[in-house]
Amino acid sequence: MISAMEILERLFKARDYLKNNLPEIPDIAIIAGSGLGGFTKNVKCVKEIEYQEIPYFPISTVVGHKGSLILADSDNKKVIILNGRKHIYEGVEMWEVIFAVRLMALIGVKILIITNAAGGLNENFKVGDLMLINDHINFMGRNPLIGENIDELGERFFDMSNAYNKELRKLVKDVAKKENIDLKEGVYIGVTGPSYETDAEIKMMCMLGADAVGMSTVPEVIAAVHCGLKVIGISYISNINVKKEEGRVLTHQEVIDNAKLVEEKFAKLIKGIIKKL
């Protein structure tokens, strides 16, 4: 485990690299979840930087996460797209999972749109739905900020009651209504993975009030709020975990393949949000 000072030094080096290599720093950044990197086809790439080119930037090892930072133009509005993320189940430290979020705050990003693939727990959801996250449950057994606080990034103790910014949630719902997109809304529960949930665990999560479950997002949102970023969270429902057919086996490839079901409306929603921000 490295010290808080070492983490900050690595962040500063990554920050300086991006400031020297990006022609512009926009206010908005997007983290693309599993299978959602195809959104890049709907925007104009201004500059692409492979993660390995950025000092100390964690490289994702998961299929469906390309691993590049893209400065893109969406209807004449610039945005950073983080095409891939690090997960705790890859066997890394939490500081690596939240490195990209902290880096976005340090370069001057103000709003973070976090997306993910999630299993549907709400019986009213179906594969291919989009869910606006209005809150989360941290079921990962750890908080990414445990340890020495980095005061340069945020205060030791901070409020999480408006983690998924209420005003921005209203904006997203307005965009969905205008674009005639059926947007669900609910609570995301974060687990470490990499195994999918047992039937008993799914039953428990439903009892806790969760509408979707996934293996990311929660640490990133905690770090984002700590850094003062405003957050929008959107899940694509890649599979349904309730009323699963007997004998049916869930695979990661299914999660990736089902992303094609939401490509068009996901792109329309995100582009609409960017335009209105």
N, C-alpha and C positions, 0 to 999 in steps of 0.2 A: 504493500500500500504506500503510495507516495504522499508527500505532505501537501497541505493546502497551498503553500507557497510555490511548490513545484507545479501543481495543477494550474495556478494562476500564471506562472511564467510560460507554460505551454500554451495557454489560451492567448496570452499577449503575442506570442510568436505567430500563432495561427491568424490572429486578428491583423497583425501588421502585414502578413502575406496577402490576405484577401484585400485589404485596403490598397495595397500596391498593385494588385493584379485584376481588380474589378473596376471597370470604368465608371461605375455608379453603385451606390449603396441604397437600395430601396427601403421603404418602410415595412414591407410585407415579405414574409418567408413562409414557405410551405414544406412540411415534411410529408413525403409520399409514402404511404403504407404498402404492404405486400400486394403486388400486382397493379398498383395505381400509378406506377411510373409512366404509363402510357399517356398520361395527361400532357406530357411534354410535346406530344404530336400536335396539340391544339394551341400551342404558343410558339412564338419565334425565338429561337435560341440566339442570344447576343454573345454569350461566352460560356463555355463549359470547362470546369476544372475537375479533374479526377481527384477523388478523396486522397489518394496516396501522394498527390502533389502538395497538399496542405500540411504544414508541419504538425505532427502529433495527432492528426485527425484519425479517429477510429474507423477501420474498414469493416463494412458489413460482410459476413460470410454466408448470408441467407439467400436462397434462390428467390428471385422476384425483387431484389434490392440491388440496383445497378451499381451504385457507389460513385455518384458524381454530384457536384454542386453546379447548378445552371442559373445563370442570370438570364431571365427570359423577358420577352415583351408580350404582354397580353392586352390587346387593344390600346396600344400606345402607353401602357402603364407597366413599369418594371416591377419584377418580383423575383425573389430567389427561390429556387426549387431544390430541396435536398432529396435527391433521388436515391433513397435508401437510408436505413438507420441501424444503429447497434442495439442489440437486445441483451438483457441480463443472462438469458439462457445460453449465450455463446461463450460463457465462462469468463466474463470480464468483470471489472470493478464498476460500481455505479457511476463513478466520475466519468468513465468512458461513455456510458449510456447517455449522459446528459451534456457531454462535451459540446455537441453541435448546437444545442439550445443556448448554452451560455455564450458560445462564440457569436451566435446571431445577435444576442443582446449587446455584446461588446462592440460589434461593428456598427451598431446603430439601428437595427431592426426594431420596430415598435409593436407589430402585430404578427403573431405566429398562428398559422393554420395547420393543425395537426390532424392527419388522417390515418386510418388504420383499417385492416380487415378484422372483422369480429364475428364470433359465433352468436347467433340470435338466441336469446333466452325468453323474450316476450313472445307469447303464443300468437300475437297479431302480426308478427314480422314474417317476412318470407325472404328467400335468397334473392339478392339483387336490390334490396331496399337500402336506402341511405338513412342513417340516424344521426341527428344533431345531438351531440353529447351535452347534457345540461348539468351533469355532476359525475363524480366517480367514486368508487370504493377501492382503496388500496389493499389488495389481498396478496401482495407480494412478500409480506413478512419483513419488509425493510423500507426505510425512507432514504432517498438518494442523498439527503443532506446531513445524514448522521456523520459526526466527526467535527473537526475544526471548521467553524464558519469562515467563509471568504467574505469579509466585510465589504470589499470592493464590488461585490455582486449584489448583496442584499443583506437585510437584517437577519439576525439569528432566528427570531420568532416572527412569524407573519401570518396573516389571515388567508384562509383558503375558501371562504364562503362564497366568493364570486370568481372562482378559478376559471370557469368557462363564462366569460364576460357576458352579462345579461343584455347589455345594449347591442353587442355584436350578435348575440343569438337572435335578437329581434330582426336585425338586418338580414341575417341568413334566411330566416323564415319569410321575410318580405321578398327576397330574391327568388326563393323556391316557389312562392305563390305566383309571382310574375311570370316565371318560366314554366309554370304548370308541372312542377316536380313534386311528387308525393314524398314529402320529407317526414320521416318519423322523428321522435324525440325521446331521449331516455338516459338512463344511468349506465355507465360503462364500468365494469369491474376488471381490474388488472391483476393477472396472475403471472408467475414467472415462466411457466412452460418448462421444457418444450413439449411435454406430453399434453394431449388434449384431456378434457375433463371426464371424470367418471360420472355415471348416472346420479350417484348420491351427491357428488359435488355440484352438479347442475341443479338438482333439487334444492340444495342449500342456497345457492346463489339466487335462485328465483325467490326464495323465502326472504333473503336479505334485501330484495327490491331492485336487483340488477336486471337490465334489459338486454345487455350484450356483454360478451366476455372476450378479452384478448390478452396478448402477451407484451404489450408496449404501452406507450402514451402516458400512463400514470406518472412514472418518474420524470418524463419530459415536461409534463404540465406543472408538477411541483417545482421543478427548476425554473421554468418560465415565469411563474408567479413570483418566485423568490427574486428573479432578476428584473421584475417590473414590466414584463411583457403582457400584453392582452392576448387572450387565447380563444381561438375557435376550434372546436373538436368535431370531427365528422367520421363516423364509422360506415364502412360498407358491409352489409350483412352477407358474409361469404358462405355461411352454412347455418343450418338450424339445429340447435342443440337440444331443443325440447321435442318430444314426440318423435324421436329418431327411430327410423325403421329398424326392426330387429335384424341383427346380422350385418347392418350397413357399417362400413369402415370409413372414417374420415381421413383424408390425406391432405398434405400441404399442396399437392398439385391441383386438387379440387379447389382450394382457396385461390390459387393463382388463376386457374381457368375461369372461375366464376366472376372474376374481376371484369371480364369482357362484357358481362351483363350490365355493368354500371358505367362503362367507359363514357358513353355519350352524355348521359345525364349528369355524371360526376363532373365532366369537363364543363358542361353548361352551367352548373351550379357554381363551381369554383371561379370561372371566368366572370360570372355575374357578381359574385362577392367582391372580387378584386376591383371590378369596375365601380362598385358602389362605395368602396372604402375610401 
